[in-house]
Amino acid sequence: MNEVMKVLTVFASIFIPLTFLAGIYGMNFEYMPELKWKWLIQSFGWYLLLFLLY
């Protein structure tokens, strides 16, 4: 049972934050300041990298 809980914890720690981000950024907003950023993709990539390395 302990091994099963370890595997489920790993899956949850990976997919719960991804689900949260997809839920927030998947919504249709009229005003999102990030959409007007010149370097949107690069900045999102850096934030994601910092989050994953933390």
Secondary structure as UniProt FT lines:
FT   HELIX           2..25
FT   HELIX           33..36
FT   TURN            38..39
FT   HELIX           40..53
//
